[in-house]
Amino acid sequence: MALQLGQEAPNFDAETTEGKINFHDWIGDSWAVLFSHPKDFTPVCTTELGYMANAKPAFDERGVKIIGLSVDPLDKHEDWAKDIEETQGTAPNYPLISDADFAISKAYGMLGAEVDGDAADRTPADNQTVRNVFVVGPDKKIKLILVYPMTTGRNFDEVLRVIDSLQLTANHKVATPANWKNGEDVIIAGSVNNEQAKEIFGEWEEPKPYIRIVPQPGK
């Protein structure tokens, strides 16, 4: 069954390039991004893992931990990291999960329950559905799910943009409009009536009664 927003992220124990982890314990009080890959030594994924290594400081600033997953054994992950460093300039500086038994991919709805056998016998096309991004909050609930095809590299700048929105709206009674970027005006949440809005925000622009625009809180 596919995971839904607001559902608790399935917990798991896993071997990673940085040792064994329990996913929920590893997240702790942070936010987390789990992004998955169908197989090691695939070209698009190689660029993505390198990009995330370079982008890690931006995630660190937001209190977000990064973790990758690929459907291959741990020793292949370690060899792949060398290729990533050589071709992308930076090796992964975050854990990369080995999901060679498909257990995590199945738990997260990326592979069917019937999948079995040796991961080495499966091609990237066999695992093409293992191309998801999950953002998980400190409450261990899923806040964002993105699914990409194998031929399209992921836009991790968009993931950062959504995290900015998620963290803002988790702490303030606002929502963010289309194409919003950090620092731009926001919309008063529909759950806030006008009387409450006056106490919280004072005044606002109102092109329609259901669109109440205010500056981003804290800016």
VMD Tcl script that draws the C-alpha trace (Angstrom):
set ca {
  {0.00 0.00 0.00}
  {1.31 3.45 -0.93}
  {2.36 5.74 1.89}
  {0.32 8.88 2.53}
  {1.28 12.33 3.74}
  {0.86 12.53 7.49}
  {1.47 8.81 7.95}
  {4.30 7.71 10.21}
  {7.40 6.84 8.19}
  {8.03 3.10 8.51}
  {10.89 2.48 10.92}
  {13.68 0.09 10.03}
  {17.14 -1.11 10.98}
  {19.66 -0.98 8.15}
  {23.31 -1.30 7.24}
  {24.70 1.92 5.79}
  {28.03 3.27 4.61}
  {28.29 4.94 8.04}
  {27.34 1.89 10.12}
  {24.12 0.28 11.29}
  {21.21 2.60 12.09}
  {17.66 2.55 13.36}
  {15.91 5.08 11.14}
  {13.74 6.79 13.77}
  {16.63 6.94 16.24}
  {18.89 8.32 13.53}
  {16.40 11.11 12.76}
  {16.14 12.06 16.43}
  {14.74 15.59 16.78}
  {15.76 16.59 13.26}
  {14.04 16.66 9.90}
  {15.21 14.11 7.36}
  {15.36 13.51 3.61}
  {15.41 9.90 2.42}
  {16.03 9.61 -1.32}
  {16.15 6.28 -3.11}
  {17.91 4.78 -6.11}
  {17.18 1.67 -8.21}
  {20.79 0.48 -8.42}
  {24.40 1.56 -7.96}
  {26.51 2.84 -10.87}
  {23.54 4.43 -12.65}
  {24.32 7.74 -14.38}
  {21.49 10.00 -13.23}
  {21.73 8.77 -9.64}
  {25.48 9.37 -9.68}
  {24.88 13.06 -10.42}
  {22.20 13.26 -7.73}
  {24.35 11.76 -4.99}
  {27.15 14.15 -5.88}
  {24.81 17.14 -5.90}
  {23.46 16.25 -2.47}
  {26.98 15.96 -1.10}
  {27.69 19.51 -2.27}
  {24.30 20.75 -1.04}
  {24.62 19.20 2.42}
  {25.52 22.51 4.15}
  {22.18 23.99 2.99}
  {20.35 21.05 4.55}
  {22.48 21.29 7.71}
  {21.49 24.95 8.10}
  {17.85 23.87 8.20}
  {18.43 21.05 10.70}
  {17.79 18.41 8.04}
  {19.65 15.10 7.87}
  {20.25 13.42 4.49}
  {20.23 9.69 3.84}
  {20.31 7.80 0.54}
  {19.14 4.29 -0.31}
  {20.07 1.97 -3.16}
  {19.06 -1.59 -3.97}
  {22.56 -3.06 -3.84}
  {24.97 -4.50 -1.25}
  {27.13 -2.28 0.96}
  {30.42 -3.11 -0.79}
  {29.06 -1.80 -4.08}
  {27.99 1.43 -2.35}
  {31.57 1.96 -1.22}
  {32.94 1.43 -4.74}
  {30.24 3.70 -6.18}
  {31.25 6.47 -3.76}
  {34.68 6.55 -5.39}
  {33.11 7.06 -8.82}
  {30.86 9.80 -7.43}
  {33.84 11.65 -6.00}
  {35.80 11.29 -9.23}
  {33.00 12.44 -11.55}
  {31.05 14.89 -9.35}
  {33.86 16.34 -7.24}
  {32.50 15.23 -3.86}
  {31.90 11.79 -2.38}
  {28.70 11.22 -0.37}
  {29.12 12.79 3.07}
  {25.94 11.22 4.43}
  {24.88 7.58 4.92}
  {23.83 5.41 1.98}
  {21.55 2.52 2.95}
  {21.99 -0.96 1.51}
  {18.56 -2.35 0.65}
  {19.76 -5.51 -1.06}
  {16.92 -7.56 0.47}
  {14.31 -5.01 -0.77}
  {12.77 -4.76 2.71}
  {12.82 -0.97 2.96}
  {11.73 -0.43 -0.65}
  {8.76 -2.71 0.04}
  {7.90 -0.99 3.34}
  {7.87 2.38 1.55}
  {5.73 1.12 -1.33}
  {8.48 1.44 -3.94}
  {8.62 -2.28 -4.77}
  {5.88 -4.89 -4.64}
  {5.69 -7.49 -1.91}
  {6.30 -10.24 -4.47}
  {9.83 -9.03 -5.32}
  {12.53 -11.43 -4.15}
  {15.82 -13.01 -5.19}
  {19.31 -11.62 -5.51}
  {19.58 -7.85 -5.98}
  {22.50 -8.46 -8.37}
  {20.15 -10.23 -10.77}
  {17.86 -7.20 -11.08}
  {18.46 -4.38 -13.54}
  {17.86 -0.68 -12.91}
  {14.71 -1.01 -15.02}
  {13.47 -3.77 -12.69}
  {13.79 -1.31 -9.80}
  {12.78 1.85 -11.66}
  {10.08 2.65 -9.08}
  {12.77 3.14 -6.42}
  {13.13 6.83 -7.33}
  {11.39 8.60 -4.45}
  {12.15 11.50 -2.15}
  {10.60 11.38 1.32}
  {10.79 14.33 3.72}
  {10.18 13.22 7.30}
  {9.54 15.58 10.20}
  {10.86 15.35 13.76}
  {7.54 13.69 14.64}
  {8.57 10.87 12.23}
  {5.61 11.63 9.95}
  {5.92 11.92 6.18}
  {5.64 15.54 5.03}
  {6.50 15.21 1.32}
  {6.67 12.44 -1.29}
  {8.17 13.04 -4.73}
  {8.48 10.32 -7.38}
  {10.78 10.75 -10.36}
  {11.39 8.70 -13.51}
  {14.84 7.22 -14.09}
  {15.58 9.58 -16.96}
  {14.97 12.83 -15.03}
  {17.39 14.03 -12.39}
  {15.78 15.29 -9.24}
  {15.56 19.00 -8.40}
  {16.90 19.15 -4.85}
  {16.61 22.93 -4.82}
  {12.85 22.29 -4.94}
  {13.20 19.93 -1.97}
  {14.91 22.73 -0.04}
  {12.15 25.15 -1.05}
  {9.48 22.78 0.21}
  {11.39 22.22 3.46}
  {11.49 25.99 3.99}
  {7.71 26.03 3.55}
  {7.14 22.99 5.77}
  {9.25 24.40 8.59}
  {7.63 27.84 8.33}
  {4.07 26.52 8.26}
  {4.77 24.09 11.10}
  {5.55 27.06 13.36}
  {3.20 29.76 12.05}
  {-0.45 29.77 10.99}
  {0.30 30.43 7.34}
  {0.50 28.68 3.97}
  {2.79 29.45 1.04}
  {1.53 30.34 -2.47}
  {2.64 28.99 -5.85}
  {6.37 29.27 -6.52}
  {6.93 30.81 -3.08}
  {10.51 31.30 -1.95}
  {11.85 31.95 1.52}
  {11.33 35.62 2.44}
  {8.33 36.25 0.19}
  {4.76 37.03 1.28}
  {2.59 34.20 2.58}
  {-1.11 33.44 2.99}
  {-2.93 33.32 6.32}
  {-4.06 29.73 6.90}
  {-7.71 29.00 6.23}
  {-8.04 27.56 9.73}
  {-7.54 31.07 11.18}
  {-10.67 33.25 11.27}
  {-10.48 37.03 10.83}
  {-10.69 37.75 14.55}
  {-7.78 35.44 15.25}
  {-5.90 36.82 12.26}
  {-6.16 40.37 13.62}
  {-4.61 39.23 16.91}
  {-1.79 37.37 15.17}
  {-1.05 39.44 12.06}
  {-2.78 42.81 12.55}
  {-3.54 43.78 8.94}
  {-3.38 41.96 5.63}
  {-4.06 42.37 1.93}
  {-7.28 40.70 0.81}
  {-7.81 40.37 -2.96}
  {-10.58 37.91 -2.04}
  {-12.01 37.08 1.40}
  {-10.33 33.67 1.24}
  {-6.94 35.05 0.14}
  {-5.32 36.97 2.99}
  {-1.73 37.98 2.26}
  {0.85 38.97 4.88}
  {4.64 39.28 5.03}
  {6.45 36.12 6.01}
  {6.57 35.86 9.81}
  {10.01 36.41 11.26}
  {11.24 38.44 8.29}
}
mol new
graphics top color blue
foreach p $ca { graphics top sphere $p radius 0.5 }
foreach p [lrange $ca 0 end-1] q [lrange $ca 1 end] { graphics top cylinder $p $q radius 0.2 }
display resetview
